[in-house]
Amino acid sequence: MQTIKNLLIIANGQEENKTFIKTCAKAADFILALDGGADTALKAGIMPNLVIGDLDSISQTAKNKIGKEKLLKVSRQDNTDLEKGLDFAHYFKVPNITIICAQGGRIDFTLSNFSSVFNYIDKAQIIFKTSSCDIYPIKKSTRFECKKGAKISLIPMGNTTGLTLKNLKYTLKNASFKIGQTAVSNIALKNNFEVSFTKGQLLVIINK
């Protein structure tokens, strides 16, 4: 197996436009499709390096095009296809992971994807990308690059304490957030901003 530095995971959620998928694929050195995400990849003209999952969603046409040698069936049902993909990334010590097509369709799958990824962010830098926003799951203070004027939202995934925001229009200092409290549609005052906190975990959403 080649050394993988930048992994693109194509999930089996709502499809993105072909241009977006191709742009994400060009930035990766390995493309991992999750089950039916293989069909999404092929429709965009992208050939996955590997398809992983219980393989109950991928079409027979996609199986034939990709070939048996690139299909990795993991039959266990106590984790999701995304977790199977992230386990693969952890095994090969991949440092940078981009996930696309992970939302839309069944809401339980979408929420599960955003929740379960927190079990892996100590092991790699992970970002969800869509054509309209970038979503960062974080468990430690982080500095972000963005366009000045971008709309920024923070969603706590558990109780968060000591929350301080810098370079955003609506600032916070040593604040506490509980589940149900959110900070949506803040505005970046510069081309970067900082989110620092002492304890907790957040989704940081940068709208394009």
ROTI-561256 format. One line per field, with one value per residue: residue number from 1; residue in one letter; chain; x, y, z of N, C-alpha, C in turn. Coordinates in steps of 0.2 Angstrom, whole numbers, always signed. Example, Ala and Ser with C-alpha at 12.3 -4.5 7.8 and 13.67 -1.06 7.14 Angstrom:
BEGIN
num (1	2)
residuo (A	S)
cadena (A	A)
n_px (+66	+64)
n_py (-28	-11)
n_pz (+39	+35)
ca_px (+62	+68)
ca_py (-22	-5)
ca_pz (+39	+36)
c_px (+66	+64)
c_py (-16	+0)
c_pz (+39	+39)
***
This chain:
BEGIN
num (1	2	3	4	5	6	7	8	9	10	11	12	13	14	15	16	17	18	19	20	21	22	23	24	25	26	27	28	29	30	31	32	33	34	35	36	37	38	39	40	41	42	43	44	45	46	47	48	49	50	51	52	53	54	55	56	57	58	59	60	61	62	63	64	65	66	67	68	69	70	71	72	73	74	75	76	77	78	79	80	81	82	83	84	85	86	87	88	89	90	91	92	93	94	95	96	97	98	99	100	101	102	103	104	105	106	107	108	109	110	111	112	113	114	115	116	117	118	119	120	121	122	123	124	125	126	127	128	129	130	131	132	133	134	135	136	137	138	139	140	141	142	143	144	145	146	147	148	149	150	151	152	153	154	155	156	157	158	159	160	161	162	163	164	165	166	167	168	169	170	171	172	173	174	175	176	177	178	179	180	181	182	183	184	185	186	187	188	189	190	191	192	193	194	195	196	197	198	199	200	201	202	203	204	205	206	207	208)
residuo (M	Q	T	I	K	N	L	L	I	I	A	N	G	Q	E	E	N	K	T	F	I	K	T	C	A	K	A	A	D	F	I	L	A	L	D	G	G	A	D	T	A	L	K	A	G	I	M	P	N	L	V	I	G	D	L	D	S	I	S	Q	T	A	K	N	K	I	G	K	E	K	L	L	K	V	S	R	Q	D	N	T	D	L	E	K	G	L	D	F	A	H	Y	F	K	V	P	N	I	T	I	I	C	A	Q	G	G	R	I	D	F	T	L	S	N	F	S	S	V	F	N	Y	I	D	K	A	Q	I	I	F	K	T	S	S	C	D	I	Y	P	I	K	K	S	T	R	F	E	C	K	K	G	A	K	I	S	L	I	P	M	G	N	T	T	G	L	T	L	K	N	L	K	Y	T	L	K	N	A	S	F	K	I	G	Q	T	A	V	S	N	I	A	L	K	N	N	F	E	V	S	F	T	K	G	Q	L	L	V	I	I	N	K)
cadena (A	A	A	A	A	A	A	A	A	A	A	A	A	A	A	A	A	A	A	A	A	A	A	A	A	A	A	A	A	A	A	A	A	A	A	A	A	A	A	A	A	A	A	A	A	A	A	A	A	A	A	A	A	A	A	A	A	A	A	A	A	A	A	A	A	A	A	A	A	A	A	A	A	A	A	A	A	A	A	A	A	A	A	A	A	A	A	A	A	A	A	A	A	A	A	A	A	A	A	A	A	A	A	A	A	A	A	A	A	A	A	A	A	A	A	A	A	A	A	A	A	A	A	A	A	A	A	A	A	A	A	A	A	A	A	A	A	A	A	A	A	A	A	A	A	A	A	A	A	A	A	A	A	A	A	A	A	A	A	A	A	A	A	A	A	A	A	A	A	A	A	A	A	A	A	A	A	A	A	A	A	A	A	A	A	A	A	A	A	A	A	A	A	A	A	A	A	A	A	A	A	A	A	A	A	A	A	A)
n_px (+4	+3	+10	-1	-5	-15	-31	-46	-62	-77	-93	-109	-120	-129	-127	-114	-110	-102	-90	-86	-83	-72	-63	-60	-55	-43	-35	-31	-22	-26	-41	-55	-70	-86	-95	-110	-106	-96	-103	-107	-94	-90	-100	-95	-84	-73	-62	-62	-48	-51	-65	-75	-85	-101	-105	-118	-125	-119	-119	-122	-116	-106	-98	-93	-86	-76	-70	-66	-54	-53	-63	-68	-75	-83	-91	-96	-109	-109	-104	-103	-102	-94	-87	-80	-72	-64	-58	-49	-41	-35	-28	-18	-12	-15	-13	-21	-38	-52	-69	-83	-100	-107	-118	-136	-150	-155	-158	-153	-142	-134	-132	-126	-114	-108	-106	-99	-87	-79	-72	-61	-53	-42	-32	-30	-31	-47	-59	-75	-82	-92	-100	-104	-99	-86	-83	-77	-73	-68	-58	-49	-41	-41	-34	-41	-41	-49	-60	-61	-76	-83	-96	-98	-101	-104	-106	-110	-104	-108	-105	-96	-82	-74	-73	-67	-67	-59	-56	-68	-84	-94	-89	-83	-78	-70	-82	-96	-103	-118	-126	-137	-136	-130	-119	-122	-120	-110	-97	-82	-69	-57	-45	-43	-47	-49	-53	-54	-54	-56	-61	-71	-80	-83	-92	-86	-91	-88	-94	-95)
n_py (-6	+11	+26	+37	+53	+63	+60	+57	+54	+48	+48	+40	+49	+64	+68	+79	+92	+88	+95	+100	+88	+83	+93	+91	+78	+80	+86	+75	+61	+48	+40	+35	+27	+25	+12	+14	+26	+25	+24	+38	+43	+38	+43	+56	+55	+50	+37	+27	+22	+13	+4	+3	-5	-13	-16	-16	-6	-1	-1	-15	-12	-2	-10	-19	-10	-5	-16	-32	-32	-20	-19	-19	-28	-26	-34	-32	-25	-16	-4	+11	+14	+25	+25	+13	+17	+27	+20	+12	+23	+26	+15	+15	+26	+40	+57	+68	+70	+72	+73	+70	+72	+67	+71	+74	+65	+52	+58	+52	+46	+57	+64	+54	+53	+66	+65	+53	+55	+62	+53	+51	+62	+65	+58	+62	+76	+81	+86	+90	+93	+103	+110	+122	+125	+123	+111	+109	+97	+99	+97	+104	+120	+130	+138	+146	+148	+159	+168	+186	+192	+180	+170	+162	+148	+140	+125	+117	+101	+94	+99	+114	+123	+139	+146	+156	+168	+175	+188	+188	+196	+195	+193	+182	+178	+167	+160	+149	+135	+125	+110	+113	+127	+139	+147	+155	+161	+171	+183	+184	+195	+196	+188	+177	+167	+164	+150	+146	+135	+127	+115	+103	+100	+104	+109	+118	+129	+135	+145	+147)
n_pz (+0	-4	+3	+11	+11	+9	+10	+1	+5	-2	+2	+4	+3	-1	-17	-24	-36	-51	-55	-42	-35	-43	-41	-28	-29	-36	-27	-18	-14	-13	-16	-8	-8	-1	-1	-9	-13	-22	-34	-35	-37	-49	-58	-58	-65	-59	-53	-40	-29	-20	-13	+1	+13	+18	+6	+1	-6	-17	-35	-47	-59	-56	-48	-58	-66	-58	-52	-44	-36	-31	-21	-5	+6	+21	+33	+46	+57	+67	+66	+55	+37	+36	+47	+45	+34	+40	+50	+41	+37	+49	+51	+41	+45	+40	+38	+34	+30	+20	+18	+8	+2	+13	+19	+19	+12	+22	+38	+50	+46	+42	+54	+62	+55	+57	+71	+74	+69	+79	+86	+80	+77	+85	+79	+66	+54	+50	+38	+33	+17	+7	-7	-3	+9	+22	+35	+50	+62	+79	+94	+101	+103	+89	+74	+60	+42	+31	+20	+21	+29	+28	+33	+48	+58	+74	+82	+96	+101	+113	+130	+131	+137	+143	+131	+118	+106	+92	+80	+75	+71	+82	+97	+109	+126	+136	+138	+141	+133	+130	+125	+113	+113	+101	+90	+77	+60	+62	+58	+49	+52	+47	+37	+43	+58	+76	+87	+103	+117	+133	+136	+128	+113	+96	+81	+68	+56	+40	+29	+12)
ca_px (+0	+6	+10	-6	-5	-21	-36	-53	-68	-83	-98	-115	-125	-131	-122	-112	-109	-96	-84	-84	-80	-66	-58	-58	-51	-36	-31	-30	-17	-30	-48	-59	-77	-89	-101	-113	-102	-93	-107	-106	-87	-90	-104	-91	-78	-68	-61	-59	-43	-54	-72	-75	-91	-104	-107	-125	-128	-115	-123	-118	-113	-100	-94	-90	-81	-71	-66	-66	-48	-54	-69	-66	-81	-82	-98	-98	-114	-110	-102	-106	-97	-89	-82	-75	-67	-60	-53	-44	-37	-31	-23	-13	-9	-16	-14	-26	-44	-57	-75	-88	-106	-108	-125	-142	-154	-157	-155	-149	-135	-130	-131	-121	-107	-105	-105	-94	-80	-75	-68	-55	-49	-36	-28	-29	-35	-53	-64	-81	-82	-98	-99	-106	-96	-82	-85	-72	-74	-62	-58	-44	-41	-38	-34	-44	-40	-55	-61	-64	-83	-86	-101	-95	-106	-101	-111	-106	-106	-107	-103	-89	-80	-68	-74	-65	-67	-55	-57	-75	-88	-97	-84	-84	-72	-71	-89	-98	-109	-121	-129	-143	-134	-126	-117	-123	-119	-105	-94	-75	-67	-50	-44	-42	-50	-47	-58	-50	-58	-52	-64	-77	-79	-87	-92	-85	-94	-86	-98	-91)
ca_py (+0	+17	+31	+41	+59	+66	+55	+59	+49	+50	+45	+38	+54	+68	+70	+85	+93	+85	+100	+100	+82	+83	+97	+88	+72	+82	+87	+69	+56	+42	+41	+30	+27	+21	+8	+17	+32	+23	+26	+45	+45	+36	+48	+62	+53	+48	+30	+26	+18	+7	+4	-1	-5	-19	-17	-17	+0	+0	-4	-20	-8	+1	-16	-21	-5	-4	-23	-35	-31	-14	-19	-22	-29	-27	-36	-30	-21	-12	+3	+14	+14	+31	+23	+8	+21	+31	+14	+11	+29	+26	+9	+17	+33	+45	+63	+73	+67	+76	+69	+74	+68	+64	+73	+73	+58	+50	+62	+48	+45	+63	+66	+49	+55	+72	+63	+48	+58	+65	+48	+50	+68	+65	+54	+65	+82	+79	+91	+89	+98	+103	+115	+128	+126	+118	+109	+106	+95	+100	+96	+108	+127	+130	+144	+145	+153	+160	+175	+191	+193	+174	+168	+157	+146	+135	+120	+113	+94	+93	+105	+117	+129	+143	+147	+163	+169	+181	+190	+188	+201	+194	+190	+178	+177	+163	+158	+142	+133	+119	+107	+118	+134	+139	+153	+155	+167	+176	+186	+185	+202	+196	+182	+171	+168	+158	+147	+143	+133	+123	+108	+102	+98	+109	+109	+125	+129	+141	+146	+150)
ca_pz (+0	-5	+9	+9	+15	+8	+8	+0	+6	-5	+6	+0	+5	-6	-22	-26	-43	-54	-54	-35	-34	-47	-38	-22	-30	-38	-21	-15	-17	-13	-16	-5	-9	+4	-3	-15	-15	-28	-40	-36	-40	-56	-62	-59	-69	-54	-52	-33	-28	-16	-11	+7	+16	+18	-1	-1	-9	-23	-40	-50	-64	-53	-46	-64	-69	-53	-52	-38	-33	-27	-17	+1	+10	+29	+35	+53	+56	+73	+64	+49	+32	+37	+52	+42	+30	+45	+53	+36	+37	+55	+50	+37	+48	+35	+42	+32	+28	+17	+17	+4	+1	+19	+22	+14	+12	+29	+43	+55	+44	+42	+61	+64	+52	+61	+78	+75	+67	+84	+89	+75	+76	+88	+75	+59	+53	+46	+36	+29	+12	+3	-12	+0	+16	+25	+41	+54	+69	+83	+101	+104	+100	+82	+70	+53	+37	+27	+17	+25	+27	+27	+38	+53	+63	+79	+84	+101	+101	+120	+134	+130	+142	+141	+123	+116	+98	+90	+73	+72	+73	+88	+101	+116	+130	+142	+138	+141	+128	+132	+119	+111	+112	+95	+88	+70	+56	+64	+52	+49	+51	+44	+33	+48	+65	+81	+91	+108	+123	+138	+136	+124	+105	+91	+73	+65	+49	+37	+23	+6)
c_px (+4	+6	+4	-6	-12	-27	-43	-58	-74	-88	-104	-121	-127	-126	-120	-111	-102	-89	-81	-80	-73	-61	-55	-53	-44	-32	-29	-25	-20	-37	-52	-66	-81	-96	-104	-110	-98	-97	-107	-99	-87	-94	-100	-85	-72	-67	-58	-53	-45	-61	-72	-82	-94	-106	-114	-129	-125	-119	-118	-114	-106	-96	-90	-85	-75	-67	-66	-60	-48	-60	-67	-72	-80	-89	-100	-104	-115	-106	-104	-100	-92	-84	-77	-70	-62	-55	-48	-39	-32	-26	-17	-10	-10	-17	-19	-32	-49	-63	-80	-94	-108	-115	-130	-145	-156	-154	-151	-142	-131	-128	-125	-114	-104	-103	-99	-87	-76	-71	-62	-51	-43	-30	-26	-33	-41	-57	-69	-81	-89	-96	-101	-103	-91	-84	-80	-74	-68	-63	-53	-44	-38	-39	-36	-42	-47	-55	-64	-72	-87	-91	-98	-100	-102	-107	-108	-109	-105	-105	-96	-88	-74	-68	-72	-64	-63	-56	-63	-79	-91	-92	-87	-78	-74	-78	-90	-104	-111	-124	-136	-142	-129	-124	-117	-122	-115	-101	-86	-73	-60	-50	-42	-46	-48	-53	-54	-55	-54	-55	-70	-75	-85	-87	-91	-86	-92	-90	-95	-95)
c_py (+6	+21	+36	+47	+63	+62	+58	+53	+52	+45	+44	+43	+58	+69	+77	+86	+90	+89	+100	+94	+81	+87	+94	+82	+74	+84	+81	+65	+49	+43	+35	+31	+23	+18	+12	+24	+31	+25	+34	+47	+43	+41	+55	+61	+52	+41	+30	+21	+12	+9	+0	+0	-12	-21	-18	-11	+1	-4	-10	-17	-5	-5	-18	-17	-5	-11	-25	-34	-25	-13	-23	-22	-30	-28	-34	-24	-16	-5	+5	+13	+19	+28	+17	+12	+25	+26	+13	+17	+28	+20	+11	+24	+39	+52	+68	+69	+72	+71	+73	+69	+64	+66	+73	+66	+57	+54	+58	+47	+51	+65	+61	+51	+61	+70	+59	+50	+60	+59	+47	+56	+69	+62	+57	+72	+80	+85	+88	+95	+97	+109	+122	+130	+121	+117	+106	+103	+96	+99	+100	+115	+127	+137	+142	+150	+153	+167	+180	+192	+186	+173	+162	+155	+141	+132	+116	+105	+91	+99	+108	+123	+133	+145	+155	+163	+176	+182	+189	+194	+201	+190	+186	+178	+173	+161	+150	+140	+126	+116	+111	+125	+134	+146	+153	+161	+173	+178	+187	+192	+202	+190	+176	+173	+163	+156	+143	+141	+128	+116	+108	+100	+102	+107	+116	+125	+135	+141	+150	+156)
c_pz (+0	+2	+7	+14	+15	+5	+7	+1	+3	-2	+1	+2	-2	-11	-23	-34	-45	-53	-47	-33	-37	-44	-32	-23	-32	-32	-17	-18	-16	-12	-13	-5	-4	+1	-9	-17	-21	-35	-41	-39	-47	-61	-63	-63	-65	-53	-45	-33	-24	-14	-5	+10	+16	+10	-3	-4	-16	-29	-43	-56	-62	-51	-52	-66	-64	-52	-45	-33	-29	-23	-11	+6	+17	+31	+41	+52	+62	+72	+57	+44	+33	+42	+49	+38	+35	+49	+48	+36	+43	+54	+46	+39	+43	+39	+40	+28	+26	+16	+14	+4	+7	+22	+17	+15	+19	+34	+49	+53	+44	+49	+64	+61	+56	+68	+78	+74	+73	+88	+85	+75	+80	+84	+68	+59	+48	+45	+32	+24	+9	-2	-9	+6	+17	+32	+45	+61	+73	+90	+104	+100	+93	+78	+63	+48	+33	+23	+21	+24	+27	+34	+42	+58	+68	+82	+90	+101	+108	+124	+133	+135	+140	+134	+122	+109	+97	+82	+70	+75	+80	+92	+107	+119	+136	+143	+139	+136	+130	+125	+119	+111	+106	+94	+80	+66	+59	+58	+53	+48	+47	+39	+37	+55	+69	+85	+97	+114	+127	+138	+132	+117	+101	+84	+71	+58	+46	+30	+18	+3)
***
